[in-house]
Amino acid sequence: MKKMILAILFIALATPVYADEAKIPEPETFVTEHTGEFNGTRVRYTATAGETYLKDENGAPRASIFSTSYIRTGVKNNESRPVVFLWNGGPGSASLWLHMGVFGPKRVDIPSDARDDGAAPYRVIDNPGAFLDIADIVFIDPVGTGFSRALGETKREEFYSINKDARSVAEFIRIWLNKNKRWNSPKYIGGESYGTTRSAAVINELEGRFDDVSINGIILISSILDFSIDTPAPGNEVAFITVMPTLAATAWYHDKVDKTGHTLASFVAAAKEFAIGEYALALLKGNDLGDDERAAVRAKLSGFIGISEDYIDDADLRVNHSRFQKELLRDEGLSVGRLDSRYQGVDYDNAGEYPDVDPSFYGIDGAYTAALNSYMRGDLGVEIERQYSVIGGLGGRWDWALEGRDFSRGYLNVAPYIGRAMRENSGLRVFNAMGYYDFATPMFGAEYSLKRTGIPDERITFEYYEAGHMMYIHHPSLHKLLADVRAFIVAGQ
């Protein structure tokens, strides 16, 4: 008896015990069947909205990633059918923007002309331009966003870094491919805003090992890969150079410049030429810039961006876009949006602790939040009591250091991840979508990031849209983006 008790005790001690394991329920999954018409083709598809558990080396759940998959039914050969994995950015944003704005089978219909979305009810309508006829789609909410969360004793901050976040998303993709038997299907990944940063880090996790998940394409929407372009600090001239064409496009939209002989595209092209040429040289000369050259550059800059030479002179030729947003329409008592500079708002400098925020964000957030929750808890049958976290506010707790990178000798730039993946995978292509009116991730910054040495530019597609960061809220740009991404996928077949 004594030996038996000792043996039982030994087994008990040898078996891992997780205090919180009993409290962790089984993952919840909600499956519904649907039919829709996409690009003129009638499609039957299964929507699976649910949790996937990431586990530690002992098999204990450490995190839940919520995803929504749309899979066409009745397909005989899935090896020839692409699957596209998509997410948004933040960091801390759920995937509702791409899901309900452009690529999902349903979308929320909001004003196309930069007007506020108002109050509910909002229209959720069919999205016949979605590419579900040619590819399956998976929307992913990283840990800390949507319904996704850390589990048990795992701290959510364990996922709050560039590489750890990417590792968790890559792990989810591998699990999804196993479960759905899709390892040999064409595979695409993509994201918006910080989601493009995540895309670069994820491609590094998927293709930077010996057990590669070879990817056919990366879809980048409003890219931020090299963060030097988003840091208008003293001495960093790149940030002022790369945002200048967006200042010009915004001035064009609000009729603050001479448009004679130009289209928007040709005017912006001229602004880019000036930015990378005379303007860049002037900034790089610093205090060696002569008075005559300074005056010539100042005059040309004023002609492109629609604000006075006196203001530009006071700014020492370096116009910060956040100041420009208030300056351009100051005579009308208005400011312009950051995410989409078509939008106008009143920004009270004396508002104290209650300032107005970006009019291009508060102009759309109510509609997307309502639409996602209504659609999830309605059409998709999701019965989860906890709140769907639209913006998780992770930025302040986010670790921005790249693993293995000494920040004292460099700055944050994930574009080399894409370059290496493209060099090592001859079938990998990149699609990059840019809005003319986007101050959050300026178009010229995306070009600057992806046209550097080490990145095969013959496999990169650049497309431009007459809208801002979320170009798909502008209906003509929505239709163009859907057609462009569809053509990108078809070209890989």
C-alpha positions in Angstrom: 0.0 0.0 0.0 2.8 2.4 0.9 4.5 1.8 -2.5 1.2 2.4 -4.3 0.7 5.7 -2.5 4.2 6.8 -3.3 3.7 5.8 -7.0 0.5 7.8 -7.2 2.2 10.8 -5.5 5.1 10.5 -8.0 2.7 10.5 -11.0 0.9 13.5 -9.5 4.1 15.4 -9.0 5.4 14.5 -12.5 2.2 15.7 -14.3 2.0 19.5 -15.0 -0.8 21.2 -13.1 -2.1 24.5 -14.3 -4.0 26.4 -11.6 -6.1 28.3 -14.2 -6.5 25.5 -16.7 -9.8 24.4 -15.1 -11.1 28.0 -15.5 -10.3 28.1 -19.3 -13.4 26.9 -21.2 -13.2 25.2 -24.6 -12.8 27.5 -27.6 -16.0 28.8 -28.9 -16.8 28.5 -32.6 -19.9 29.6 -34.6 -20.6 28.2 -38.1 -23.2 29.5 -40.5 -24.0 28.9 -44.1 -24.5 31.7 -46.7 -25.0 32.4 -50.3 -23.9 35.6 -52.1 -23.1 37.0 -55.5 -19.5 38.1 -56.0 -18.2 39.6 -59.3 -21.2 38.1 -61.1 -20.8 34.6 -59.7 -23.2 32.9 -57.3 -21.2 31.6 -54.4 -22.2 29.3 -51.5 -19.8 29.7 -48.5 -19.3 28.8 -44.9 -18.6 31.5 -42.3 -16.7 30.2 -39.3 -16.3 32.8 -36.5 -14.4 31.5 -33.5 -11.4 31.1 -31.3 -8.2 29.3 -31.9 -6.1 28.5 -28.8 -2.3 29.0 -28.9 -0.6 26.6 -26.5 2.7 26.4 -24.7 5.2 23.6 -24.9 3.2 21.6 -22.3 -0.1 21.9 -24.2 -1.6 24.5 -21.9 -3.7 27.3 -23.6 -1.9 30.6 -23.4 -3.9 32.8 -25.8 -7.1 32.8 -27.8 -7.1 34.4 -31.3 -10.5 35.1 -32.8 -10.9 34.9 -36.5 -13.6 34.9 -39.1 -13.1 32.6 -42.1 -15.1 32.6 -45.3 -14.7 29.4 -47.2 -16.4 28.6 -50.5 -18.3 25.3 -50.3 -18.3 22.7 -53.1 -14.7 23.3 -54.2 -13.2 20.1 -55.5 -9.6 21.1 -55.5 -8.5 23.5 -52.8 -4.9 23.3 -53.9 -5.7 25.7 -56.8 -7.8 28.1 -54.6 -6.0 30.9 -52.8 -6.6 31.8 -49.2 -6.0 35.4 -48.0 -5.2 36.2 -44.3 -6.0 39.8 -43.3 -5.6 42.0 -40.3 -5.6 45.7 -39.3 -3.1 47.7 -37.4 -2.8 50.1 -34.4 -1.1 48.2 -32.8 -4.3 47.4 -30.9 -6.9 47.6 -33.7 -9.2 44.7 -34.5 -9.8 43.7 -38.1 -13.3 45.3 -38.5 -12.1 48.0 -40.8 -10.9 45.7 -43.6 -13.7 43.2 -42.7 -16.7 45.6 -42.8 -15.1 48.2 -45.0 -13.8 46.5 -48.1 -13.0 42.7 -48.2 -15.8 41.0 -46.3 -19.0 39.7 -48.0 -21.0 42.5 -46.3 -19.9 46.1 -45.8 -21.1 49.2 -43.9 -22.3 52.0 -46.2 -21.1 55.4 -45.0 -20.9 58.8 -46.9 -18.3 58.8 -49.6 -17.6 62.5 -49.6 -15.9 63.0 -46.3 -19.0 63.7 -44.3 -19.6 62.5 -40.7 -21.3 59.1 -40.4 -23.9 60.4 -38.0 -25.8 58.1 -35.7 -27.4 54.7 -36.1 -29.0 53.0 -37.8 -26.3 52.4 -40.4 -26.8 50.4 -43.5 -24.9 47.0 -43.8 -25.1 46.0 -47.4 -23.9 43.2 -49.7 -20.4 43.6 -51.1 -20.5 42.1 -54.6 -17.0 43.3 -55.3 -15.4 41.0 -52.6 -13.2 38.4 -54.2 -14.8 35.4 -52.5 -15.5 33.9 -55.9 -11.8 33.4 -56.5 -10.3 33.1 -53.0 -11.1 32.2 -49.4 -10.7 35.0 -46.8 -9.6 34.8 -43.1 -9.8 38.0 -40.9 -7.6 37.8 -37.8 -7.8 39.7 -34.6 -4.4 39.6 -32.8 -4.2 39.1 -29.0 -5.6 42.2 -27.3 -8.0 43.1 -30.1 -11.6 42.0 -30.9 -12.5 39.0 -28.9 -8.9 37.8 -28.8 -7.1 37.6 -25.4 -4.4 36.1 -23.2 -5.5 33.0 -21.2 -4.8 31.6 -17.8 -1.7 33.1 -16.1 -0.3 34.4 -19.4 0.1 38.1 -19.4 -1.2 39.8 -22.5 2.0 42.0 -22.6 3.8 38.8 -23.6 2.3 39.4 -27.1 2.8 43.2 -27.2 5.9 43.5 -29.3 6.6 43.6 -33.0 8.2 40.1 -33.2 6.0 38.4 -30.5 2.8 39.6 -32.0 4.0 38.5 -35.4 5.0 35.1 -34.0 1.5 34.6 -32.6 -0.2 35.5 -35.9 2.2 33.2 -37.8 1.4 30.4 -35.3 -2.3 30.9 -35.9 -1.8 30.7 -39.7 0.1 27.4 -39.3 -2.7 26.0 -37.1 -5.4 27.2 -39.6 -3.5 25.5 -42.5 -3.3 22.3 -40.5 -7.0 22.3 -39.5 -8.3 23.2 -43.0 -5.7 21.1 -44.9 -4.6 24.0 -47.0 -0.8 23.8 -46.9 -0.5 23.5 -50.7 -3.0 26.3 -51.5 -1.7 29.7 -52.8 -1.4 31.9 -49.7 -1.6 35.6 -49.3 -1.2 37.8 -46.2 -2.0 41.5 -45.7 -2.8 44.3 -43.5 -3.5 48.0 -43.2 -1.4 50.7 -41.4 0.5 49.0 -38.6 -0.9 45.9 -40.1 1.6 46.4 -42.9 4.4 46.5 -40.2 2.9 43.3 -38.9 2.8 41.8 -42.4 6.5 42.3 -42.8 7.2 40.8 -39.4 4.9 37.9 -40.1 6.6 37.1 -43.4 9.8 36.9 -41.5 8.2 34.4 -39.1 6.7 32.3 -41.9 9.6 32.3 -44.3 12.6 32.9 -42.0 12.8 29.3 -40.8 13.6 25.9 -42.4 9.9 24.9 -42.1 8.8 27.7 -44.4 5.2 28.7 -45.1 5.8 30.0 -48.6 3.6 33.0 -49.3 2.5 34.0 -52.8 1.7 37.6 -52.1 1.6 40.4 -49.5 -1.2 43.0 -49.6 -0.1 46.3 -48.0 -2.7 49.0 -47.5 -1.5 52.4 -46.2 2.0 51.2 -45.5 4.3 52.1 -42.6 7.5 50.0 -42.8 10.3 52.5 -42.1 9.3 54.6 -39.1 11.9 57.3 -39.9 9.2 58.8 -42.2 6.8 59.2 -39.3 9.3 61.0 -37.0 9.6 64.7 -37.9 12.3 65.3 -35.3 15.1 67.8 -35.6 17.7 66.5 -37.9 15.5 63.9 -39.6 14.9 65.5 -42.9 13.4 62.3 -44.4 10.1 62.8 -42.6 9.6 66.3 -44.1 10.6 65.1 -47.6 8.3 62.1 -47.7 5.2 64.0 -46.3 5.6 66.9 -48.7 3.6 65.3 -51.6 0.7 64.6 -49.3 0.7 68.3 -48.2 0.5 69.1 -51.9 -2.3 66.7 -52.6 -4.3 68.1 -49.6 -3.8 71.7 -50.8 -5.0 70.5 -54.2 -8.2 69.0 -52.8 -9.1 72.1 -50.8 -8.4 74.4 -53.8 -5.5 76.2 -52.2 -3.1 75.9 -55.2 -3.1 76.8 -58.9 -4.3 73.7 -60.8 -3.8 75.1 -64.2 -2.5 72.4 -66.6 -2.5 69.7 -64.0 -4.5 66.7 -62.9 -4.2 65.5 -59.3 -1.8 62.7 -60.4 0.4 65.1 -62.4 0.5 67.7 -59.7 1.5 65.1 -57.1 4.1 63.7 -59.5 5.6 67.2 -59.8 5.5 67.6 -56.0 7.5 64.3 -55.7 10.1 65.4 -58.1 10.5 68.7 -56.2 10.6 66.9 -52.9 13.3 64.4 -53.8 15.3 67.0 -55.7 15.5 70.7 -54.9 13.6 70.4 -51.6 15.7 67.5 -50.3 18.9 69.2 -51.3 17.9 72.4 -49.5 17.1 70.5 -46.3 20.2 68.5 -46.4 22.4 71.6 -46.8 21.2 72.9 -43.4 22.9 76.1 -42.4 24.9 76.1 -45.6 21.8 76.9 -47.7 22.2 80.3 -49.3 19.6 83.0 -49.1 18.8 83.0 -52.8 18.4 79.2 -52.9 16.3 79.3 -49.8 14.0 82.0 -51.3 13.5 79.9 -54.5 12.7 76.7 -52.6 10.4 78.6 -50.2 8.4 80.1 -53.1 8.1 76.7 -54.8 7.1 75.0 -51.6 4.4 77.6 -51.0 3.1 77.1 -54.5 2.8 73.3 -53.9 1.3 73.3 -50.4 -0.9 76.4 -50.4 0.4 78.2 -47.3 2.3 81.4 -47.0 6.0 81.9 -47.5 6.1 83.7 -44.1 4.8 80.6 -42.4 7.2 78.4 -44.3 10.1 80.7 -43.4 9.1 80.6 -39.7 9.1 76.8 -39.9 12.6 76.9 -41.5 11.2 75.2 -44.6 10.2 72.1 -42.5 6.4 72.0 -42.4 5.1 69.5 -39.8 1.9 67.9 -41.1 0.1 68.2 -37.7 0.7 72.0 -37.8 -0.3 72.1 -41.5 -3.6 70.4 -40.7 -4.6 73.6 -38.8 -2.8 76.1 -41.0 -4.2 75.2 -44.4 -7.8 76.3 -43.7 -7.1 78.6 -40.8 -8.8 81.5 -42.6 -12.0 79.4 -42.6 -11.7 78.4 -39.0 -11.2 74.7 -39.9 -8.7 72.0 -39.6 -8.2 69.0 -41.9 -8.1 65.3 -41.0 -5.0 63.2 -40.3 -6.2 59.8 -41.6 -8.0 61.5 -44.5 -7.3 65.1 -45.2 -10.5 65.5 -47.2 -12.3 65.7 -43.9 -12.8 69.1 -42.2 -13.4 69.8 -38.5 -13.2 72.5 -35.9 -10.2 72.0 -33.6 -10.5 74.1 -30.5 -7.1 75.0 -29.2 -8.7 76.1 -25.8 -10.6 72.8 -25.3 -8.4 71.8 -22.4 -9.0 68.1 -21.5 -11.8 67.8 -24.0 -10.1 68.5 -27.4 -11.7 67.4 -30.6 -9.8 64.5 -32.3 -9.2 63.7 -35.9 -12.4 64.4 -37.9 -11.5 61.6 -40.3 -11.7 59.2 -37.4 -14.7 60.3 -35.4 -16.4 60.7 -38.8 -16.4 56.9 -39.3 -15.9 55.0 -36.0 -19.5 54.8 -34.9 -20.7 53.2 -38.1 -18.0 50.5 -38.1 -18.4 49.6 -34.5 -22.2 49.2 -34.8 -22.0 47.4 -38.1 -19.4 44.8 -36.8 -21.3 44.0 -33.6 -24.6 43.8 -35.4 -23.3 41.6 -38.1 -21.3 39.3 -35.8 -24.1 38.8 -33.2 -26.7 38.6 -36.0 -25.8 37.0 -39.3 -22.8 35.1 -38.0 -24.6 33.9 -34.8 -21.7 34.8 -32.5 -22.8 34.5 -28.8 -19.9 35.9 -26.8 -20.8 38.1 -23.8 -17.5 40.1 -23.6 -17.1 43.3 -25.5 -15.5 43.3 -29.0 -12.4 45.5 -28.5 -12.2 47.8 -31.5 -9.1 49.8 -30.5 -7.3 48.1 -27.6 -4.9 51.0 -26.8 -1.8 48.8 -26.8 0.5 51.5 -28.1 1.8 52.7 -24.8 2.6 49.2 -23.7 4.1 48.1 -27.0 7.7 47.0 -27.3 8.9 48.6 -30.5 12.4 47.0 -30.5 13.1 44.4 -33.1 14.6 41.2 -31.7 18.3 41.0 -32.3 18.5 44.7 -33.2 20.6 47.2 -31.3 18.6 50.4 -31.3 21.6 52.5 -30.5 22.9 51.7 -34.0 19.7 51.9 -36.0 16.0 52.7 -36.2 12.8 50.8 -36.8 12.6 49.6 -40.4 10.9 46.2 -41.2 11.1 46.7 -45.0 14.3 44.5 -45.1 12.1 41.6 -43.9 10.1 41.9 -47.1 13.3 42.3 -49.2 14.8 39.1 -47.8 11.6 37.1 -48.2 11.3 38.2 -51.9 15.0 37.4 -52.5 14.5 33.9 -51.0 11.1 33.3 -52.6 11.0 34.0 -56.3 7.2 33.6 -56.3 6.5 36.3 -53.7 4.9 39.5 -55.0 3.8 42.6 -53.2 0.8 44.9 -53.7 1.0 48.4 -52.2 -2.1 50.6 -51.9 -1.7 54.3 -51.1 -4.2 57.2 -50.5 -3.3 60.6 -51.7 -4.8 62.3 -48.6 -3.2 60.1 -45.9 -1.0 61.9 -43.3 -0.8 58.8 -41.0 1.2 56.8 -43.6 2.2 59.2 -46.4 2.3 57.6 -49.9 5.8 58.9 -50.7 7.0 57.2 -47.5 5.7 53.8 -48.8 7.5 54.3 -52.1 10.7 55.4 -50.2 10.5 52.2 -48.1 9.9 49.8 -50.9 12.2 51.2 -53.6 15.4 50.9 -51.6 18.2 48.5 -52.4 17.6 44.9 -51.6 14.0 44.8 -52.6 13.1 43.4 -56.1 10.9 46.2 -57.4 9.8 44.3 -60.5 7.5 42.3 -58.3 5.9 45.2 -56.5 2.7 46.8 -57.7 1.9 50.4 -56.5 -1.6 51.8 -56.8 -3.0 55.2 -55.8 -6.4 56.3 -54.6 -8.1 59.7 -54.3 -8.9 59.2 -50.6 -7.0 58.8 -47.4 -5.7 56.1 -45.0 -8.8 54.0 -45.4 -9.3 54.7 -49.0 -12.3 52.4 -49.3 -14.6 54.8 -47.4 -14.5 56.7 -50.7 -16.8 54.7 -53.0 -14.8 55.1 -56.3 -11.6 54.2 -54.4 -13.4 51.2 -52.9 -14.3 49.8 -56.3 -10.8 50.5 -57.6 -9.1 48.8 -54.6 -11.3 45.7 -54.9 -10.6 45.5 -58.7 -6.8 46.0 -58.1 -6.5 43.4 -55.4 -8.6 40.9 -57.4 -6.3 41.5 -60.4 -3.2 41.0 -58.1 -4.5 37.6 -56.9 -5.6 36.5 -60.4 -2.2 37.4 -61.8 -0.6 34.9 -59.4 -2.7 32.0 -60.6 
